[in-house]
Amino acid sequence: MRKGIIYAAACYSAWGLFPIYFKALHAIPALEILLHRMIWAFVFLIIVLSIRKQWTWFGEVIRKPKLLAGFTASALLLSANWFLYIWAINNDRIVDASLGYFMTPLVSVFLGYLLLKERLRSVQWFAIACAGLGVAWLSMQTGHPPWIALVLASTFGMYGLLRKTAALGALEGLSLETMILFPFALAYLLFLLMHDQTAFMHESTSIQLLLLAAGPITAIPLLMFAAAARRIPLATLGLMQYISPTIQLLIGVWLYHEQFSHERLLGFLGIWLGLFIYSADSLRANLINRASAN
């Protein structure tokens, strides 16, 4: 249990620190960073799978077109989420990005209700309503909805929904997704290289090495997440997920001095209240289920 908590804390902390990594690459266009992330994550994951000799799943997958179609959809959602996240960080919108990941659990619950016909308790509806009021308040203050947060939460919520119903583990699933994206990412990057339109060739060695590091930086936190999920209850893992957007928010406000006015804080408070109610209700339901099982 203790080891699982350490893995989860390390994983979510690493994800929370991602803005610092992507900020270091601010001179590279977001699309090019995304291409490198797809390519080098794929290479790193292939090496990991080869070392672990964990290839038995692949033969089954290629014989299941429906499964491949599902992972193609999840790969597209993941790439859209990655692209917007990178763009947001490098355009001084880290606070907006953190809001998206604060909202993701509630968006996931609502998507489960809409698409999987899952029943929601009245407390969960109240939590979603609180978050909705927070979003409405932010929209009133800025004159438009917080679209970065909404798109990040929606794409990651949909991605989570597809992965929830998929028959592959975290490592195998991400490997398949990067495998699907790899040919397109490589082809487009080669196109940019042939036309001398890639920033990679004109950057310093340190920046080039940072781009190459996108593989392990993407995959290692996921491996820690998979290790944590095997060792601790999902309720505990779910509560710990707020470490990541909290670190991102603090980095955006304190390290990069993004605007966070009192009016904006009120909108966040509505969403945080919804998250607190949802988390408390989920924890209570989990405790009741465990007690009845005993």
N, C-alpha and C positions, 0 to 999 in steps of 0.2 A: 504493500500500500504506500509506504513512505517513498519507495523508489518511483512509483507511478506519479506521485505528486511532484517529485523533483523533475521528472521528464515533462510533465504537463506545464509546470512553471517555466522551465527552460524553453519549451516550444513556444508558448504564448509570449514570453518575453522577447524571443528572437523575432517573432512576427511583429511585435510592437516596435522593435528597433529598425524595421525595414525602411522607414522614411530617411534615416541617416544614410543608409546604403544608397538609396535611389537619388537622394540629394547630391551625393558625391558624383553622380553621373548626369547632372543637370544639363551639361553641354551636349549630351547625346539625345536625339529626338526620341520621344516615348515609344514610337513604333519600332525603332531600331533596338531599343533596350528590350522590348517584348520579344523580338525575333531571337536575340541572343539568349534570353531567358528560356525560350522554348527549346532551342538547339542544345544548349549546354546542360539543361536539366535532363533532356533525353539522354545525352551521352553519359552523364553521371549515373542516372538510374539504370542504364544498360550495364554499366560496370558493376553496380551494386547487385543487380540480379544475377550477373554472371558469377561473381564471387560467392554469392549465397546459393548458387545453382537452383534458382527459384524460377524455373521456366515451364513447369508442368501445366500451368494455367493457360499458356499462350495457345497451345494446340486446340484446347477446347473452345477458346474465344473465337478463333478464326472460322470455326464451323458454325457459329451462331450469329447470323446477320442481324437479328434483332438486338442482340447485346452490343454488337459493333455500332449499330445506329444510335443506341442510347449513349454510348461513350463518345460518339462523334458530337452529339448534341451537348454533352457535358463539357467536352473539350472546347467547343465554341463559346459556351458560357464562361468557362474559366479564362479563356484568352481575352474575352471582352472585359471581364472583371479586372484582370491583370493590367490591361492597357489603360483603363480609366484610372485605376489606382496609381499607376506610374505617372500618368499625365497630371493627376491631381496633386501629387507630391511635388512635382517639378514646376507647378504653376501656383505654388504657395496656397494650396487648399488641403493641407494635412488635417485641419480641424474638421472639414467637411467629410474627408475620407474616414476619419475616426467615427463620426456620427453614423456613417453607413454601417460600420461593423457593430456599433452599439445596437442599431435597429435590426440587424440580421435575424436574431432569434425570434423576435416578434413577427417579422415578415415570414419566416419559415413556418411558424405556427399558423398564420393566416393562409399561406399557400397550401398547407396541409388540409385546412378546412375547405378551401376552394376546389382543389384538384384531387385530393384523396378522400374527401368527404369525412374527414376526422371531426369528431364532435368536440366542441370547445366548452369548457366550464364557464360559468358566469364571471368568475374571477379573471379568467384569461381574456374574455371579451372586454372587461374593464381595463385590463392592462393594455390591450391594443388601443382602446379608446384614449387612454392617457397619452400614449405615444402619438396617436393621430392628432390630438390637440397640440402636442409639442411641435409636430410638423406644420400644422396650420399656423401656429404662432410665428414660426421661423419664416413661413411663406409671406405672412403679413409684414414682417419686419424688412424683408429684402425685396418684396414685390414679385417674387417668383418662388416656386417650391425649391427645396434644397435638392436639386436634381442629381448632383454627384452622389450624395448619400443615398437617395432613393434608388438610383441605378445600381450602385455597388451592393446595396442590401438585396435588391431584387435578383440580380444576376447570381450572387452568391447563395441566396435562398433557393433559387431554382436549381443551381448546381448541387446544393446539398440534398435537395429533394430527389434528383436523379441518382445521386450516389447512394442515397438511402435505400433505393429499390434495386440497386445494381448488385451483381453477384461476385464482386471482386473486392479484395482488401485494399487498404489505403495505398500501399506501395505498388501493387499490381495495377490498380486503377489509374494512378497518376502516370505510371509507365506507359500504359496503353494510350492515355490522352496525349502525352507528349509524343508518342510514336505516330499518332494520327496527325498531329500538328507539324511534326518535324519536316516532312517533305516540302510543305508549303512555305514554312519559315526559311528553310535552307535555300529554296529556289528564289525567293524574294530577296534574301540577303545577297545571294550571288548576282542577281540582277543589279542591285545597288552597287556592288563592287565593280561589276563590268562597266557601269556608267559613272564610276567615281563619285557616287552620291552617298557613300557611307561615311559617317563621322568617325567610325572605328579606326580607319587607316590614318587619320589625321590627328589622333589624340596621343597623349603621352603613354608610355609603357604602363604606368600605374593605373590609368583609366582602362586600358586594354585588359590588364589582369583582373580588374574589378568586374568587367563584363564577362570574362571567362569564369569568374567565380560564381556567376549567377546559377550555375548548375547545383553545386553543393549548397549554396545559400537557399535555394528553393527546396531541395529534397531533404536535407538533414532535419529541419524542423518537423517535416511531415513524418519522418521515421521516428522521431521522438514522440510525436502525437500518437502514432500507432502503438508504440510501446506503452504509453500512458493509458491509452484506451483499454489495453488488455489487463491493466493492473488496478485501476480505480473505477468506482461506480460512475455511470454516465452523468448522474446528477452532480457529482463533484466536478467532473470534467466540464459540465455545462456552466457551472458557477465560475470556474477558473478562466473561461473564455474571455471574460471582461478585462483580464489583465492586458490583453493586446490593444484594444482601442483606448484604454486608459493611458497606456504608455504613449501611444500615438498622439493623443490629445495634449498630454503634457509636453511632448517634444514640439508639437506645432506652436503651442502658446509660449512656452518658456525658452526653448532653444532657438526657434525661428521667428518668434515674436508676431505670430499671426493674430489678427483681431479676434477678441473674444469679449464682446461687450456684455453689460448686464442684461440687455434685451435678449441677446443670443443665449445667455446662460439660462434664462427662463424657458426657452424652447427645449434646451438640453434637459432641464430639470423634469419637464413633462415626460420626456422619453426615458430618463433614468427612473422616474417613479413607476412607469409601466414595466420596466425591466425588473425593478425590485419586487413589485407585486407578482409578476410572472415567475421569477426565480423562487420566491418564498412559497408560492402555490405549488410549483413543481417539486420543491424539496419536501413539502408537507405530504404531497401525494406519494412520493417515493418512500417516505418513512412509513406511511400507512400500508403500502403494498408489501414492504419488507416485514412489517409486523404481522400482517395477515398470512404471509407465506410461512412464518414461523408458528 
